Amino acid sequence: MRILLTSFAAIALGFSLVTPATAQWTFDPGYVPGVMGPVVTDPCTGGRCGLETSSSHAGNQSFGLTITQSLTGDLPQATERDIKLLGFRSSQQRRNANIETFIARTPSAHRADAARLRTINEGGQVFAAMDQALGKHGLSTSNLADAYTTWWMMAYNGAHGISGDPTTQQVLGVRRQAAAALKAVPGVGSMDDAAKQEMADALLIQAFLVASLIHDAEQNPSLWPQVKNAVAAGARASGLDVQS
């Protein structure tokens, strides 16, 4: 994931989220578990996405089961048409609102840090830069499967202490798994553009934060235990065990 990791870290550097002298991310790794779970289990405000958004363990387990089935090949493989149907027409106005939602849902102890996203994304610079980075692998910020693929791979790498570079073929393989898993979740097929974007934006913001933490750990290996534990805990909160 080095193309994305390096690009996302460069975005953070460019927008002063990390300090060039130390390349240290200003967000505490402890921030990650608090926001990662809601991104997947309750991705849209008020559960508008129509997903199984129960905050109960059963709800989390239900979503996580679709991911597990995808990994073991128990779900029908997603087609290019399936992936295309997860695309949406993005809106900068919606994106601004989605960032506000993300900030509001962040635990109070880290809300001030999260609020910096509002400033750095004025004019859409951050998402435009992410779109350029994703495009190198054939992905887009305007597709829910692509956003989930990015989040999934960043979460896996963060939890395992990996900063290697997969091939585009591997990335697109994960994309097919992500699309199959999303397709299997009740309600995804009927999501409108606004709902898809709200979930995708949240996933991409989280992937952005995790990529920056991975970058920090590369620069300072003593951070790896904290980063791995934080990312794994956040993924588990969403029903996905990335350490198995």
C-alpha positions in Angstrom: 0.0 0.0 0.0 3.1 2.2 -0.2 1.7 4.3 -3.2 -1.4 5.2 -1.1 0.5 5.3 2.2 3.2 7.6 0.8 0.6 9.8 -1.0 -1.7 10.0 2.1 1.2 10.8 4.4 2.4 13.5 1.9 -1.1 15.0 1.9 -0.9 15.2 5.7 2.5 16.9 5.5 1.3 19.3 2.8 -1.7 20.4 5.0 0.4 20.6 8.2 -1.3 17.7 10.0 2.2 16.3 10.7 5.3 18.3 11.4 8.0 18.0 8.7 10.8 17.9 11.2 9.6 14.8 12.9 6.8 13.6 10.6 4.8 13.0 13.7 1.0 12.8 13.4 -0.8 15.3 15.6 -3.7 12.8 16.3 -3.1 10.5 19.2 -3.4 6.8 18.2 -5.9 6.5 21.0 -8.2 8.5 18.9 -8.6 5.7 16.3 -10.8 3.1 18.1 -13.3 5.8 19.1 -14.2 6.7 15.5 -13.4 3.5 13.6 -16.4 1.5 14.8 -19.1 4.1 14.0 -17.7 4.5 10.5 -18.8 1.0 9.6 -21.5 0.0 12.0 -23.4 3.2 11.9 -22.0 5.0 8.8 -24.7 7.5 8.1 -26.4 10.0 10.4 -29.5 8.4 12.0 -28.8 5.2 10.1 -30.0 6.6 6.9 -27.9 4.2 4.8 -30.4 1.4 5.6 -27.6 -0.9 6.8 -27.8 -3.1 9.9 -26.6 -0.3 12.1 -27.5 -1.7 15.5 -24.9 -0.7 18.1 -25.3 -4.1 19.7 -22.7 -6.8 19.4 -25.2 -8.7 17.2 -25.3 -5.8 14.8 -21.5 -5.6 14.6 -21.2 -9.3 14.2 -23.7 -9.3 11.3 -21.7 -6.8 9.3 -18.4 -8.5 10.2 -19.8 -11.8 9.0 -20.3 -10.5 5.5 -16.6 -9.6 5.4 -15.6 -13.0 6.7 -17.8 -14.7 4.1 -16.2 -12.6 1.4 -12.7 -13.5 2.5 -13.5 -17.2 2.6 -15.1 -17.1 -0.8 -18.7 -17.8 0.5 -20.1 -14.8 -1.3 -20.7 -14.6 -5.1 -17.8 -12.7 -6.7 -18.6 -9.1 -7.4 -18.8 -8.1 -11.1 -17.6 -4.9 -12.7 -21.3 -3.9 -12.9 -21.7 -4.5 -9.1 -18.6 -2.2 -8.5 -19.9 0.5 -10.9 -23.3 0.5 -9.1 -21.5 1.4 -5.8 -20.3 4.6 -7.5 -21.9 8.0 -6.8 -21.9 11.6 -8.0 -20.0 13.4 -5.3 -20.9 16.8 -3.9 -18.5 19.2 -2.2 -21.4 20.6 -0.2 -22.3 17.0 1.1 -18.6 16.4 1.8 -18.4 19.5 4.0 -21.5 18.3 5.8 -20.0 14.8 6.1 -16.8 16.2 7.7 -19.0 18.1 10.2 -20.8 14.8 11.0 -17.4 13.0 11.5 -16.3 15.8 13.8 -19.5 15.7 15.8 -19.3 11.9 16.3 -15.7 12.0 17.4 -15.2 11.4 21.2 -15.1 14.8 23.0 -11.5 14.2 24.1 -10.3 14.3 20.5 -12.9 16.6 18.9 -10.6 19.5 18.7 -8.0 17.5 16.7 -10.8 16.2 14.4 -12.0 19.7 13.8 -8.7 20.5 12.0 -10.1 18.4 9.1 -12.6 21.2 8.5 -9.8 23.7 7.9 -7.5 21.6 5.8 -10.3 20.5 3.5 -11.5 23.9 2.5 -12.0 23.9 -1.2 -11.8 20.1 -1.3 -8.0 19.9 -1.4 -7.6 16.8 0.7 -10.1 14.7 -1.1 -8.8 15.9 -4.5 -5.3 14.8 -3.4 -6.7 11.4 -2.2 -8.5 10.9 -5.5 -5.3 11.4 -7.4 -3.5 8.9 -5.1 -6.3 6.3 -5.4 -6.3 6.8 -9.2 -2.9 5.3 -9.4 -4.5 2.0 -8.5 -7.6 2.5 -10.6 -9.7 3.6 -7.5 -11.8 6.7 -6.9 -13.1 8.6 -3.9 -16.5 8.5 -5.6 -17.1 4.8 -5.2 -18.1 3.1 -2.0 -16.3 -0.1 -2.9 -13.1 1.8 -3.5 -13.5 3.7 -0.2 -14.1 0.5 1.7 -11.1 -1.2 -0.1 -8.8 1.7 1.0 -10.1 1.6 4.6 -9.8 -2.2 4.8 -6.3 -2.4 3.5 -5.1 0.5 5.7 -6.7 -1.1 8.7 -5.1 -4.5 7.9 -1.7 -3.0 7.4 -1.9 -0.8 10.5 -2.9 -3.7 12.7 -0.1 -5.9 11.3 2.6 -3.3 11.2 2.9 -3.5 7.4 3.9 -0.7 5.1 4.7 -2.7 2.0 3.5 -2.0 -1.5 0.9 -4.4 -3.0 0.4 -4.6 -6.7 -2.5 -2.9 -8.4 -3.8 -6.4 -9.1 -3.9 -7.2 -5.4 -5.7 -3.9 -4.7 -8.3 -4.6 -7.3 -8.7 -8.1 -5.9 -9.5 -6.6 -2.5 -11.9 -4.2 -4.3 -13.9 -7.2 -5.6 -14.1 -8.7 -2.1 -15.2 -5.4 -0.7 -17.8 -4.9 -3.3 -19.1 -8.5 -2.7 -19.3 -7.8 1.0 -21.1 -4.5 0.6 -23.5 -6.0 -1.9 -24.4 -8.7 0.7 -25.4 -6.1 3.4 -29.1 -5.4 3.4 -29.8 -1.8 2.3 -26.6 -1.1 0.4 -28.3 -1.7 -3.0 -30.9 1.0 -2.3 -28.5 3.7 -1.0 -28.7 7.0 -2.9 -25.7 9.1 -3.8 -25.9 11.1 -0.6 -25.9 8.0 1.6 -23.0 6.3 -0.4 -21.0 9.5 -0.1 -21.5 9.8 3.6 -20.3 6.3 4.2 -17.4 6.6 1.7 -16.2 10.0 3.1 -16.1 8.6 6.6 -14.1 5.5 5.5 -11.6 7.7 3.5 -11.1 10.1 6.4 -10.4 7.1 8.7 -8.0 5.5 6.1 -6.2 8.9 5.9 -5.7 9.0 9.7 -4.5 5.4 9.8 -2.1 5.9 6.9 -0.6 8.8 8.8 -0.2 6.8 11.9 1.6 4.0 9.9 3.9 6.7 8.5 4.6 7.9 12.0 5.5 4.3 13.1 7.8 3.9 10.1 9.7 7.0 11.2 9.6 6.0 14.9 9.4 2.2 15.2 8.7 2.5 19.0 5.2 3.6 18.0 4.3 0.4 16.2 2.8 -1.4 19.3 0.5 1.5 20.1 -0.5 2.0 16.5 -1.2 -1.7 15.9 -3.2 -2.1 19.0 -5.2 1.1 18.3 -6.0 0.2 14.7 -6.9 -3.4 15.6 -9.2 -2.3 18.4 -11.0 0.2 16.0 -11.5 -2.5 13.4 -12.9 -4.9 15.9 -15.4 -2.3 17.0 -16.7 -2.4 13.5 -17.0 -6.2 13.5 -13.9 -6.9 11.5 -11.0 -8.8 13.0 -8.0 -7.7 10.9 -5.6 -9.6 13.1 -6.9 -13.1 12.4 
